[in-house]
Amino acid sequence: MSRTKDQAAAVLPTLLSALRLPSISRNWKHLTDTADRDGWPAANLLACLLEIEMAERASRRIQRHREQSGLPAGKTFATFDFDFDFPSGIRKPHLLSLATGEGWIESGGNILIFGQSGTGKTHVIAAIGHALIDAGRRVLFSTTTDMVQKLQAARRELSLPSMLDKLDKYDLIVLDELSYVRKDQLETSALFELIAHRYERHSIAITANEPFSGWSDVFPGPAMTVAAIDRLVHHSTIIEMNGESYRKRAAVARGAGMQNVNDQPEDPPNRSS
């Protein structure tokens, strides 16, 4: 259909709005002016406009997935103290490799992080989660207690299978602080059903203050405890973070800083007349 340049310019905003192409709508005028000036082929102009639209869609999708993930804001590798004195065996390249998702997300692999309170377990797994979202993956972060309550509510409403299927859209589900959950026949058996449902299909990451030997306080009985651990460990990366408390060291450092400020001599009195 032949149109003059002015006619095309008049109809384009309506067409782009109807087609829901906001990025092209914002950029077409500048790029068409450039194309006219520099003599671009039509295919080149079209490719540039579509590339902008695709890039901005990806950016909006990542932002939307981040907001829906429940991941703690700010807990990324950019804010992580890699100089902190970790126990041997924990290395920055290893953590960054896990953050790509390659080699474990596709096969439904798991991450299990053990360590005392304050050693950075939640920050590490949250940073991995943020990086996975940047790479186009879906992540859901939840305290284990909150997840158990939601699973139990779904069971009461006879919708647990449906909820488990809906959770399949997430490449990784993070269950933070599993050790804070205490066994209840109905509640923690629902947690086991989540673990069993995702086994070898989709990934789970768990942080815990207690080693496996303490998980008998989480699941209703020895058989279910062993079955849950077996499924989680089968395809897993296990990270132990039992060093000095990061929060304690940071608090001590802040206290030392305040002491240094308080130890500064007062300004001499003003002796001017």
Backbone torsions as a table, in degrees:
resi	resn	phi	psi	omega
1	MET	NA	123.9	-176.8
2	SER	-86.9	131.0	176.1
3	ARG	-137.8	155.1	170.8
4	THR	-74.9	165.9	179.7
5	LYS	-60.5	-41.2	-179.7
6	ASP	-67.4	-38.9	178.6
7	GLN	-64.3	-42.6	178.6
8	ALA	-63.5	-41.9	179.9
9	ALA	-63.6	-32.2	-178.7
10	ALA	-73.1	-35.1	-174.9
11	VAL	-91.0	-20.7	-174.8
12	LEU	-59.0	-47.0	-179.3
13	PRO	-55.5	-40.3	179.7
14	THR	-66.9	-44.3	-180.0
15	LEU	-63.4	-44.2	-178.2
16	LEU	-67.4	-34.4	176.3
17	SER	-67.4	-43.8	-179.8
18	ALA	-64.0	-34.9	-179.9
19	LEU	-86.0	-1.3	-179.6
20	ARG	56.0	59.4	177.7
21	LEU	-122.3	68.7	-173.4
22	PRO	-65.8	-33.7	-178.5
23	SER	-69.2	-42.0	175.2
24	ILE	-64.7	-38.0	179.5
25	SER	-59.8	-36.0	-179.2
26	ARG	-78.6	-23.4	-169.4
27	ASN	-114.2	-10.8	-171.5
28	TRP	-63.7	-37.3	-176.0
29	LYS	-63.9	-47.1	-179.9
30	HIS	-62.2	-44.8	-176.0
31	LEU	-73.1	-35.3	177.4
32	THR	-68.4	-36.2	175.1
33	ASP	-62.4	-41.8	178.2
34	THR	-65.3	-42.0	179.8
35	ALA	-63.4	-40.9	178.4
36	ASP	-64.3	-40.4	-177.0
37	ARG	-69.9	-40.9	-173.7
38	ASP	-98.7	-0.2	176.6
39	GLY	70.6	39.8	179.1
40	TRP	-66.0	145.5	167.7
41	PRO	-65.4	151.7	-178.2
42	ALA	-58.9	-37.5	-179.1
43	ALA	-64.0	-34.9	179.1
44	ASN	-66.2	-44.6	178.2
45	LEU	-61.2	-46.4	-178.9
46	LEU	-62.3	-42.0	-179.9
47	ALA	-63.0	-41.4	179.6
48	CYS	-63.3	-43.9	-179.9
49	LEU	-63.7	-43.4	-179.1
50	LEU	-69.1	-35.2	177.3
51	GLU	-63.1	-40.7	177.8
52	ILE	-63.5	-43.9	-179.9
53	GLU	-62.6	-44.1	-179.4
54	MET	-65.3	-42.0	-179.0
55	ALA	-64.5	-42.6	-179.0
56	GLU	-72.9	-31.4	174.0
57	ARG	-63.5	-43.4	179.3
58	ALA	-62.5	-41.0	178.9
59	SER	-63.5	-43.1	179.1
60	ARG	-66.8	-37.6	179.8
61	ARG	-64.8	-43.5	178.7
62	ILE	-61.9	-43.3	179.2
63	GLN	-63.6	-40.9	178.5
64	ARG	-63.9	-43.9	179.2
65	HIS	-65.7	-34.8	178.1
66	ARG	-65.9	-43.0	179.7
67	GLU	-65.6	-33.5	-178.8
68	GLN	-82.7	-12.9	-172.6
69	SER	-74.5	-28.1	-174.2
70	GLY	78.0	6.0	179.5
71	LEU	-65.0	141.2	177.2
72	PRO	-60.6	127.3	-179.9
73	ALA	-65.9	138.8	174.7
74	GLY	87.1	-12.6	179.5
75	LYS	-88.6	78.8	-178.7
76	THR	-121.9	176.0	176.5
77	PHE	-68.4	-25.0	178.6
78	ALA	-65.5	-27.0	-179.2
79	THR	-105.6	8.4	-176.9
80	PHE	-92.0	136.4	-178.2
81	ASP	-87.4	92.3	180.0
82	PHE	-73.1	-10.7	177.6
83	ASP	-84.9	-6.7	178.5
84	PHE	-60.7	144.1	-173.0
85	ASP	-77.3	82.1	178.4
86	PHE	-73.8	156.5	169.9
87	PRO	-61.6	158.5	-179.2
88	SER	-60.7	148.2	177.6
89	GLY	101.3	-12.9	178.9
90	ILE	-105.1	116.1	-174.4
91	ARG	-128.1	146.0	179.6
92	LYS	-56.1	-47.2	-179.8
93	PRO	-57.9	-35.5	179.7
94	HIS	-65.8	-46.1	-180.0
95	LEU	-63.4	-42.3	179.9
96	LEU	-67.0	-31.7	176.6
97	SER	-67.0	-42.5	177.1
98	LEU	-61.6	-33.6	-176.6
99	ALA	-67.6	-17.5	177.0
100	THR	-78.0	-22.9	-177.3
101	GLY	82.0	-8.2	-175.5
102	GLU	-70.7	132.3	175.2
103	GLY	89.3	-9.1	179.0
104	TRP	-137.1	-33.8	179.6
105	ILE	-65.3	-45.7	-176.8
106	GLU	-62.1	-31.1	-177.3
107	SER	-96.3	7.2	-179.8
108	GLY	72.3	30.9	178.1
109	GLY	-70.9	161.7	-176.9
110	ASN	-121.0	161.3	171.7
111	ILE	-123.9	128.0	178.2
112	LEU	-120.9	119.9	-177.9
113	ILE	-116.9	121.9	-179.6
114	PHE	-114.1	145.1	176.3
115	GLY	170.0	160.5	178.1
116	GLN	-66.6	163.2	179.4
117	SER	-60.9	136.4	175.2
118	GLY	88.7	3.6	-176.3
119	THR	-88.7	-0.9	174.2
120	GLY	102.1	14.2	-177.8
121	LYS	-59.7	-49.0	-177.2
122	THR	-64.9	-38.6	179.9
123	HIS	-63.7	-42.5	-178.5
124	VAL	-62.5	-49.3	-176.1
125	ILE	-71.6	-32.1	176.4
126	ALA	-66.9	-40.1	178.3
127	ALA	-62.9	-40.6	175.9
128	ILE	-62.8	-42.0	179.3
129	GLY	-62.0	-44.9	178.4
130	HIS	-61.3	-42.2	179.6
131	ALA	-64.9	-38.1	178.3
132	LEU	-64.6	-38.3	177.0
133	ILE	-63.9	-41.5	176.9
134	ASP	-59.9	-29.2	180.0
135	ALA	-87.1	4.4	175.7
136	GLY	96.2	9.5	179.3
137	ARG	-90.7	161.4	174.6
138	ARG	-102.3	132.9	-177.7
139	VAL	-132.8	141.4	173.2
140	LEU	-126.1	124.7	179.2
141	PHE	-108.8	133.4	178.9
142	SER	-153.0	147.1	165.8
143	THR	-66.0	149.8	-179.8
144	THR	-62.3	-37.0	179.4
145	THR	-59.8	-46.1	179.8
146	ASP	-64.0	-41.8	-179.8
147	MET	-63.7	-42.4	179.4
148	VAL	-61.0	-41.6	179.7
149	GLN	-63.8	-39.7	179.1
150	LYS	-68.8	-40.0	177.8
151	LEU	-64.0	-41.8	179.9
152	GLN	-66.4	-38.9	176.7
153	ALA	-62.0	-41.2	177.9
154	ALA	-63.7	-37.8	178.4
155	ARG	-64.1	-42.9	180.0
156	ARG	-61.9	-33.1	-179.2
157	GLU	-89.3	7.2	179.6
158	LEU	60.7	31.0	-178.5
159	SER	-122.3	18.8	-179.0
160	LEU	-61.1	-46.6	178.0
161	PRO	-57.2	-39.8	178.9
162	SER	-65.1	-40.5	179.0
163	MET	-64.6	-42.2	179.0
164	LEU	-61.7	-39.8	178.1
165	ASP	-64.8	-39.5	180.0
166	LYS	-66.4	-33.5	179.0
167	LEU	-70.5	-12.3	178.0
168	ASP	-64.9	-17.2	-180.0
169	LYS	-70.4	-15.0	179.4
170	TYR	-93.0	126.6	177.0
171	ASP	-66.6	-32.4	-178.9
172	LEU	-139.2	130.9	169.9
173	ILE	-110.9	124.5	178.3
174	VAL	-98.6	123.7	175.9
175	LEU	-110.8	103.3	-175.0
176	ASP	-87.1	138.0	174.2
177	GLU	59.1	58.3	178.1
178	LEU	-60.7	-31.9	-175.1
179	SER	-66.2	-15.4	179.5
180	TYR	-79.0	-12.3	178.1
181	VAL	-82.3	138.2	176.2
182	ARG	-118.1	147.2	-167.2
183	LYS	-65.2	137.4	172.1
184	ASP	-145.3	131.1	-169.8
185	GLN	-51.7	-42.9	-177.2
186	LEU	-80.5	-46.6	-171.8
187	GLU	-67.2	-53.6	-174.1
188	THR	-77.0	-17.3	171.1
189	SER	-69.6	-30.2	174.3
190	ALA	-67.3	-36.2	176.0
191	LEU	-63.2	-40.9	177.2
192	PHE	-61.6	-38.2	179.8
193	GLU	-63.0	-36.3	175.5
194	LEU	-63.1	-45.9	-179.8
195	ILE	-62.0	-45.3	-179.4
196	ALA	-66.3	-38.3	-178.4
197	HIS	-63.9	-37.3	-175.8
198	ARG	-89.7	-6.8	-175.2
199	TYR	-55.7	123.7	179.5
200	GLU	61.0	17.0	178.9
201	ARG	-122.9	-51.1	-179.8
202	HIS	-139.0	155.4	-168.9
203	SER	-88.0	151.9	173.7
204	ILE	-129.5	140.8	170.9
205	ALA	-121.1	136.4	-176.8
206	ILE	-130.6	135.6	167.9
207	THR	-110.9	144.3	-176.9
208	ALA	-152.2	142.5	175.6
209	ASN	-79.5	-24.1	-174.7
210	GLU	-110.8	147.1	175.5
211	PRO	-70.7	178.7	-178.6
212	PHE	-55.4	-32.7	-177.4
213	SER	-63.0	-20.3	179.0
214	GLY	-93.2	-0.9	-176.1
215	TRP	-77.7	-5.8	176.0
216	SER	-66.3	-16.9	176.0
217	ASP	-85.3	-5.1	-176.7
218	VAL	-98.9	-48.3	-176.1
219	PHE	-97.9	154.6	-171.4
220	PRO	-60.0	-33.1	-175.9
221	GLY	-151.2	167.6	-178.2
222	PRO	-57.8	-40.5	-177.1
223	ALA	-63.5	-44.2	179.8
224	MET	-69.8	-35.3	177.4
225	THR	-61.3	-48.6	179.8
226	VAL	-63.1	-41.8	-179.2
227	ALA	-64.9	-40.7	179.1
228	ALA	-65.1	-46.8	-179.7
229	ILE	-62.9	-41.4	-178.7
230	ASP	-59.5	-44.2	-179.2
231	ARG	-69.2	-38.2	-178.9
232	LEU	-70.9	-37.6	-174.3
233	VAL	-80.0	-26.1	-171.4
234	HIS	-51.0	-47.3	177.0
235	HIS	-125.4	79.3	-172.5
236	SER	-140.3	157.5	166.5
237	THR	-110.6	124.8	-178.2
238	ILE	-108.5	126.9	-179.5
239	ILE	-120.9	127.8	177.7
240	GLU	-108.2	128.4	-177.5
241	MET	-129.3	71.3	-175.8
242	ASN	-107.2	31.4	178.2
243	GLY	-86.2	-158.4	179.3
244	GLU	-64.4	145.6	178.1
245	SER	-64.4	123.4	177.5
246	TYR	-62.4	-43.1	-178.7
247	ARG	-65.3	-38.7	179.5
248	LYS	-64.5	-44.0	-179.1
249	ARG	-64.5	-39.4	178.6
250	ALA	-64.3	-39.0	179.6
251	ALA	-65.6	-41.1	178.4
252	VAL	-63.2	-41.3	179.5
253	ALA	-63.7	-41.0	177.9
254	ARG	-64.8	-39.4	179.0
255	GLY	-64.6	-39.6	177.9
256	ALA	-65.2	-37.8	178.4
257	GLY	-64.1	-42.2	178.2
258	MET	-64.7	-37.9	178.9
259	GLN	-63.9	-40.1	178.7
260	ASN	-62.9	-39.1	178.1
261	VAL	-64.8	-42.6	-178.2
262	ASN	-68.3	-25.6	-178.7
263	ASP	-81.9	-8.1	-180.0
264	GLN	-65.4	137.8	178.7
265	PRO	-64.7	147.6	177.0
266	GLU	-69.9	152.7	175.5
267	ASP	-62.4	141.3	178.7
268	PRO	-63.7	150.0	179.4
269	PRO	-63.0	150.8	179.2
270	ASN	-74.4	113.2	-176.0
271	ARG	-95.5	2.8	-177.5
272	SER	-68.9	145.4	-178.7
273	SER	-81.0	NA	NA
